[in-house]
């Protein structure tokens, strides 16, 4: 008996009917099948590739936020070769990951996203997730307060 990969489980689970039920028929940037590895790593998909009811709200919320940022990201990408984004108080980094993922896989935009938070446990978990997804080149995480981050950068940039 062969084990199905997570991608195979997702392909089997996410029928057009199931996708429509979760998305309400809307064309979201992160579709459950195409973003299955990302959504699994973030804990929004279960091991069988299904999305628990309590994860649907978060899934829709982060899709909405990224959609709101899309026009700005696209505009900035025409003026800068690399977009640099700072997510202050990133917490569990859902939006941080979606933004980096969309830049790389949806918009083809070069991005360097830094998530900062004072909680070392969430930063360590986010850094591990970035490695798991192969996004460590686009994502970085630091355990630091906004005030200390600012002081550090001012010192680094001083002549």
Secondary structure, DSSP 8 states (H G I E B T S, - for coil): -----HHHHHHHH--HHHHHHHHTT---SS-TTTTHHHHHHTTSS-TTS---HHHHHHHHHHHHHHHHHHHHHHHHHHH-SSEEEEEET-TT-HHHHHHHHHHHHTS---EEEEEEES-HHHHHHHHHHHHHHT-TTTEEEEE--HHHHHHHHHHHH--
